[in-house]
């Protein structure tokens, strides 16, 4: 237990048990990478293995910097290991601050259960920023809902995770901001703890930093002071997939010409296909410089379409959000499919070979690249634990409310809200791609584990 909180430190044998549990948790967190023989990759991994000078308009560069620094200091295989350690550290600090009376052994076991029962190991083993989406949320909740202020070193780690989570993905920023506001509201109204001015100032400052750094990067690199330079292309592509863009352009091209009007017959309406972005050689988005969108014409066009068809756009967002909720596990036909040398022009392998030549042999021989990874993926288990955790989270939220336990109901409801708002933002603005659900679904398991630990420690303190 923590000396800083006036609790007795663990004995030597207890420390051995704790370290053993933590070591097991880290090994499980990177088990998919170990079984694969190489970190898991996705098509977007080609961006994240590049150095700072070779970045792309569609993603912030900060996760790429993280990957490149870790890989240069050691190897690409060190990336999952570092992500696994980050996962365990944030889980421990979040549990420590949200249920401070729980023993260190109990918290370690709780972290082990969360990692073992969820798809966190696959996120941690992936050279993708998705693992930091959920970690940023629990770090934020731990700071904003802690009854007593965490020690400075813990606050620094938790705040750093929140900022890095927000900077690694634009959708994470849009998710973290409403969660922060909801946490402050719950803290002030439901828990009646008040909001210290220092906490409020820190939250506002970190929000400003998380927004300012990507904007500054995009201005310096691409000449556009925007949170995401490619937002116009991404949103327009979603409207093309739904057929709304074609419907609008068919009416407006004769009145208000746009460069895309010459290619109207090439716009294909297939849900979540992103054909505008990726189909063709080069794709239309590249031909028309929609990614950079220097004059914001694609962003303005997308907004005009939304204003013209608000009801249809809302139905599209709700439909994609619903379908995202039904995507319970990662997809081996897309997200974890082979990205090996057998695919002509595969950019993942190209970039790994270009910038990380020492890892290319391991990449080529990895189970993922040979189509043999899926046999290690317990999809049925994950589907059951995901659905069970959602049912359990609703149940513990209701039980806590009925028993008028404000602390337990607050954390349960906040994590339920976090999952709902996160899936709505990812599904509504981008699309129903399974990884956007998987990166958030494990929060329900964390919330249930937290509730169990809070309940057990509360009973123990009364006896």
C-alpha positions in Angstrom: 0.0 0.0 0.0 1.1 3.6 -0.4 3.1 5.2 2.4 2.0 8.6 1.0 -1.6 7.8 1.9 -0.7 6.7 5.4 -1.1 2.9 4.7 1.3 0.1 5.7 3.7 -0.8 3.0 3.6 -4.4 1.8 5.9 -7.1 3.3 8.6 -8.6 1.2 6.6 -11.7 0.3 3.6 -9.5 -0.7 5.9 -7.4 -2.9 7.0 -10.5 -4.7 3.4 -11.5 -5.3 2.6 -8.0 -6.6 5.6 -8.0 -8.9 4.7 -11.5 -10.2 1.1 -10.4 -11.0 2.3 -7.3 -12.7 4.9 -9.2 -14.8 2.1 -11.7 -15.8 -0.1 -8.7 -16.8 2.6 -7.2 -19.0 3.3 -10.6 -20.7 -0.4 -11.1 -21.4 -0.7 -7.5 -22.7 2.0 -8.3 -25.3 1.1 -12.0 -25.8 -0.4 -11.4 -29.3 2.8 -9.7 -30.5 4.8 -12.6 -29.1 2.6 -15.2 -30.7 2.7 -13.3 -34.0 6.5 -12.9 -33.9 6.2 -9.2 -34.7 4.0 -6.3 -33.6 0.5 -6.3 -35.2 0.1 -3.9 -38.1 -2.7 -2.2 -40.0 -2.8 -0.2 -43.2 -2.4 3.0 -41.2 0.7 1.6 -39.6 2.6 2.8 -42.7 2.2 6.4 -41.4 3.1 5.6 -37.8 6.5 4.0 -38.6 7.6 7.0 -40.5 9.9 9.8 -39.2 8.6 13.3 -38.5 9.6 14.6 -42.0 7.5 12.0 -43.8 4.1 12.5 -42.2 0.6 12.6 -43.7 -2.2 15.1 -43.5 -4.7 12.6 -42.2 -3.2 11.9 -38.8 -1.4 13.9 -36.1 2.4 13.1 -35.9 2.7 12.5 -32.2 2.1 8.8 -32.1 4.5 8.4 -35.0 7.1 10.3 -32.9 6.5 7.9 -30.0 6.9 4.8 -32.3 10.0 6.2 -34.0 11.7 7.1 -30.8 11.0 3.7 -29.2 12.1 1.8 -32.3 15.2 3.8 -32.7 16.1 3.3 -29.1 15.5 -0.4 -29.3 13.5 -2.0 -32.1 9.9 -2.0 -33.4 9.2 -5.0 -31.2 9.8 -2.7 -28.2 6.7 -0.6 -29.1 4.2 -3.3 -27.8 6.3 -3.8 -24.7 6.2 -0.1 -23.9 2.5 0.1 -24.6 1.9 -2.9 -22.3 3.8 -1.2 -19.5 1.8 2.0 -20.1 -1.4 0.0 -19.9 -0.5 -1.5 -16.6 0.8 1.7 -15.1 -2.3 3.7 -16.0 -4.6 0.9 -14.7 -2.8 0.8 -11.4 -2.8 4.6 -10.9 -6.5 4.9 -11.9 -7.5 2.1 -9.5 -5.3 3.5 -6.8 -7.0 7.0 -7.0 -10.5 5.8 -7.6 -10.5 3.1 -4.8 -7.7 4.2 -2.5 -8.6 1.8 0.4 -8.1 -1.3 -1.9 -4.9 -3.3 -1.3 -2.1 -3.3 -3.9 -2.5 -7.0 -4.4 -6.3 -6.6 -5.1 -5.6 -3.8 -7.6 -2.9 -5.8 -9.3 -5.3 -8.7 -9.6 -8.0 -6.4 -10.9 -5.6 -5.1 -13.6 -4.7 -8.7 -14.5 -8.4 -9.6 -14.9 -9.1 -6.5 -17.1 -6.1 -7.3 -19.4 -6.9 -11.0 -19.6 -10.7 -10.7 -20.2 -10.6 -7.9 -22.8 -9.0 -7.1 -26.2 -6.5 -4.8 -24.6 -3.6 -7.1 -25.4 -4.4 -6.9 -29.1 -4.5 -3.1 -28.9 -1.2 -3.0 -26.9 0.4 -5.3 -29.5 -0.7 -3.1 -32.4 1.4 -0.4 -33.9 -1.6 1.9 -33.8 -2.6 4.6 -31.3 -5.9 2.9 -30.4 -4.7 1.5 -27.0 -4.2 5.1 -25.8 -7.9 6.0 -26.5 -9.2 4.2 -23.4 -6.2 4.8 -21.3 -6.6 8.5 -21.7 -10.2 8.3 -20.6 -9.5 6.4 -17.3 -6.5 8.7 -16.6 -8.8 11.7 -17.0 -11.5 10.2 -14.8 -8.9 9.3 -12.1 -7.7 12.8 -11.9 -11.0 14.6 -12.0 -12.9 12.2 -9.6 -10.2 11.4 -7.0 -11.5 12.4 -3.6 -8.0 13.4 -2.5 -5.5 15.0 -4.8 -3.0 12.4 -6.2 0.7 12.9 -5.4 2.4 15.2 -7.9 4.3 12.3 -9.7 1.0 10.5 -10.2 -0.8 13.6 -11.5 2.1 14.2 -14.0 1.8 10.6 -15.4 -2.0 10.7 -15.6 -2.1 14.2 -17.2 0.6 13.1 -19.6 -1.5 10.2 -20.7 -4.6 12.4 -21.2 -2.6 14.8 -23.3 -0.9 12.1 -25.4 -4.2 10.3 -25.9 -5.8 13.5 -27.2 -2.8 14.4 -29.4 -2.5 10.9 -31.0 -6.0 11.0 -32.5 -8.4 13.8 -33.4 -11.4 11.6 -32.4 -9.8 11.1 -29.0 -9.8 14.9 -28.4 -13.5 15.2 -29.4 -14.2 12.3 -26.9 -12.1 13.5 -24.0 -13.6 17.1 -23.9 -17.2 16.1 -23.2 -16.0 13.5 -20.7 -14.0 16.1 -18.8 -17.1 18.4 -18.7 -19.3 15.5 -17.5 -16.8 14.5 -14.8 -16.6 18.1 -13.5 -20.4 18.2 -13.5 -20.7 14.9 -11.6 -18.0 16.0 -9.1 -19.7 19.3 -8.4 -23.4 18.3 -8.4 -23.6 14.6 -7.6 -20.5 14.0 -5.4 -20.7 17.5 -3.9 -16.9 17.6 -3.8 -16.6 21.0 -5.4 -14.1 21.9 -8.1 -10.9 23.3 -6.8 -9.7 26.3 -8.9 -6.3 24.6 -9.4 -8.0 21.5 -10.9 -10.2 23.7 -13.1 -7.2 25.7 -14.3 -5.1 22.6 -15.0 -8.0 21.0 -16.9 -8.5 24.0 -19.1 -4.8 24.4 -19.7 -4.3 20.8 -20.7 -7.3 21.0 -23.0 -5.8 24.1 -24.7 -2.4 22.4 -25.0 -4.0 19.2 -26.5 -5.8 21.3 -29.1 -3.0 23.8 -29.7 -0.2 21.3 -30.5 -1.9 19.6 -33.4 -3.1 22.9 -34.8 0.4 24.3 -34.6 1.8 21.3 -36.3 -0.7 21.4 -39.2 0.0 25.1 -39.6 3.8 24.6 -39.7 3.7 21.5 -41.9 0.8 22.1 -44.2 0.1 25.8 -43.8 -3.4 25.2 -42.3 -4.2 26.1 -38.7 -6.6 23.1 -38.3 -7.1 20.4 -35.8 -7.2 17.9 -38.7 -6.2 19.0 -42.2 -8.0 16.1 -43.8 -11.3 16.5 -42.0 -13.0 17.8 -45.1 -11.9 14.9 -47.2 -12.9 12.4 -44.5 -16.4 13.9 -44.0 -17.0 14.2 -47.7 -16.0 10.6 -48.2 -18.5 9.5 -45.6 -21.2 11.5 -47.4 -20.2 9.9 -50.7 -20.5 6.4 -49.2 -24.0 7.3 -48.1 -25.0 8.7 -51.5 -25.8 12.2 -50.1 -22.9 13.8 -51.9 -24.0 12.5 -55.3 -27.5 13.6 -54.6 -26.4 17.1 -53.7 -23.9 17.5 -56.6 -26.4 16.3 -59.1 -28.5 19.4 -58.2 -25.8 21.9 -57.6 -23.0 21.3 -60.1 -24.7 23.3 -62.8 -25.2 26.2 -60.5 -22.1 26.2 -58.4 -19.2 24.3 -60.1 -16.7 22.3 -58.0 -13.7 20.3 -59.1 -15.4 17.1 -58.0 -18.2 17.8 -60.5 -16.1 16.5 -63.4 -15.8 13.1 -61.6 -19.4 12.8 -60.4 -19.8 9.5 -62.3 -16.9 8.0 -60.4 -18.4 8.5 -57.0 -19.5 5.1 -55.7 -22.1 4.8 -52.9 -21.1 1.8 -50.8 -21.4 2.1 -47.0 -18.1 2.5 -45.2 -16.1 1.7 -48.4 -14.2 5.1 -48.4 -13.8 4.6 -52.1 -13.3 8.3 -52.7 -10.3 8.2 -50.4 -8.6 4.9 -51.5 -10.0 3.5 -54.8 -8.1 4.2 -58.0 -4.5 4.9 -58.9 -4.3 7.6 -57.7 -7.6 7.8 -55.8 -9.9 10.8 -56.4 -8.9 12.3 -53.1 -5.3 12.4 -54.2 -6.1 13.6 -57.7 -8.1 16.6 -56.4 -5.7 17.3 -53.5 -8.7 16.8 -51.1 -6.4 15.6 -48.3 -4.6 18.9 -48.2 -7.7 20.9 -49.2 -5.8 24.2 -49.4 -8.8 26.3 -50.0 -11.2 24.4 -47.7 -13.5 23.6 -50.7 -14.1 20.0 -49.6 -14.8 21.0 -46.0 -17.2 23.7 -47.1 -18.8 21.3 -49.6 -19.3 18.7 -46.9 -20.9 21.3 -44.5 -23.2 22.4 -47.3 -24.4 18.9 -47.8 -25.0 18.5 -44.1 -27.0 21.7 -44.0 -29.0 20.6 -47.1 -29.8 17.1 -45.7 -29.7 17.4 -41.9 -32.2 14.6 -41.2 -30.5 12.2 -43.6 -27.1 13.0 -42.1 -28.4 12.4 -38.6 -29.9 9.1 -39.6 -26.6 8.2 -41.2 -24.7 9.0 -38.0 -27.1 7.1 -35.8 -27.0 4.1 -38.1 -23.2 4.0 -38.2 -23.1 4.4 -34.4 -25.5 1.5 -34.0 -23.5 -0.7 -36.3 -20.3 0.2 -34.6 -21.8 -1.1 -31.3 -22.5 -4.4 -33.0 -18.8 -4.7 -34.0 -17.6 -6.5 -30.9 -14.3 -7.9 -32.1 -11.5 -6.9 -34.4 -11.9 -7.8 -38.1 -9.5 -10.3 -39.7 -10.8 -9.4 -43.1 -9.7 -5.8 -42.7 -8.0 -4.7 -39.6 -5.8 -7.7 -38.9 -5.5 -9.1 -42.4 -2.1 -10.0 -43.8 0.0 -7.0 -44.9 2.9 -9.0 -46.3 5.0 -8.9 -49.4 2.4 -10.8 -51.4 0.3 -7.7 -51.7 1.6 -5.6 -54.6 2.5 -2.1 -53.5 1.7 -2.7 -49.9 2.8 0.4 -48.1 3.1 -1.0 -44.6 5.9 -3.3 -45.7 7.4 -0.6 -47.8 7.7 1.9 -45.0 9.0 -0.8 -42.5 11.6 -1.8 -45.0 12.5 1.8 -45.7 12.9 3.0 -42.1 13.3 -0.2 -40.0 15.2 -2.6 -42.2 16.4 -4.7 -39.2 12.8 -5.8 -38.6 11.7 -6.7 -42.2 12.6 -10.5 -41.9 10.6 -10.8 -38.7 7.7 -8.9 -40.4 7.7 -11.3 -43.4 7.7 -14.4 -41.2 5.0 -13.1 -38.8 1.9 -15.2 -38.4 -0.2 -12.2 -39.5 1.6 -11.9 -42.8 1.1 -15.6 -43.4 -2.6 -15.7 -42.5 -2.1 -17.8 -39.4 -2.9 -15.3 -36.7 -6.7 -15.7 -36.4 -6.4 -19.1 -34.8 -5.0 -17.4 -31.7 -7.8 -14.9 -31.5 -10.6 -16.0 -29.1 -13.4 -14.0 -30.8 -16.2 -15.9 -29.0 -14.7 -15.2 -25.6 -14.3 -11.5 -26.5 -17.8 -11.2 -27.8 -19.2 -12.7 -24.6 -17.0 -10.6 -22.2 -17.9 -7.4 -24.2 -21.6 -8.0 -24.1 -21.4 -9.3 -20.5 -19.5 -6.2 -19.4 -22.1 -3.9 -20.9 -25.0 -5.7 -19.2 -23.0 -5.8 -16.0 -22.2 -2.1 -16.2 -25.8 -1.1 -16.5 -26.6 -3.5 -13.6 -24.0 -2.0 -11.2 -25.0 1.5 -12.2 -28.7 0.7 -11.3 -27.7 -1.1 -8.1 -25.5 1.8 -7.0 -28.3 4.4 -7.7 -30.9 2.3 -5.9 -28.5 2.0 -2.9 -27.8 5.7 -3.1 -24.1 5.1 -3.2 -22.9 8.2 -5.0 -19.3 7.4 -5.5 -19.9 4.0 -7.0 -22.8 5.2 -9.1 -20.7 8.2 -10.3 -17.8 6.2 -11.7 -20.1 3.5 -13.2 -22.2 6.1 -15.0 -19.2 8.1 -16.2 -17.7 5.1 -17.8 -21.0 4.1 -19.4 -21.3 7.7 -20.7 -17.6 7.6 -21.9 -18.3 4.5 -24.0 -21.5 5.8 -25.4 -20.1 9.2 -26.4 -16.9 7.7 -27.7 -18.7 5.2 -30.0 -21.1 8.0 -31.1 -18.2 10.3 -32.1 -16.2 7.6 -33.8 -19.1 6.0 -35.6 -21.0 9.2 -36.4 -18.1 11.2 -37.7 -15.9 8.4 -39.3 -17.6 5.1 -39.7 -18.5 1.7 -38.1 -15.0 0.3 -38.1 -14.6 -2.3 -35.4 -11.3 -1.0 -34.0 -13.2 2.2 -32.9 -15.5 0.1 -30.7 -12.8 -2.2 -29.4 -10.6 0.7 -28.3 -13.4 1.7 -26.0 -15.4 -1.4 -25.1 -12.9 -2.6 -22.4 -13.8 0.5 -20.3 -17.0 -1.4 -19.2 -14.8 -4.2 -17.8 -12.6 -1.6 -16.0 -15.7 0.0 -14.5 -17.1 -3.3 -13.2 -13.7 -4.2 -11.7 -13.5 -0.8 -10.1 -17.0 -1.3 -8.7 -16.1 -4.7 -7.2 -13.0 -3.3 -5.6 -14.9 -0.2 -4.3 -17.6 -2.5 -2.8 -15.1 -4.9 -1.2 -13.0 -2.2 0.3 -16.1 -0.4 1.6 -17.3 -3.6 3.3 -13.8 -4.3 4.7 -13.6 -0.8 6.2 -16.8 -1.4 8.1 -15.7 -4.6 9.7 
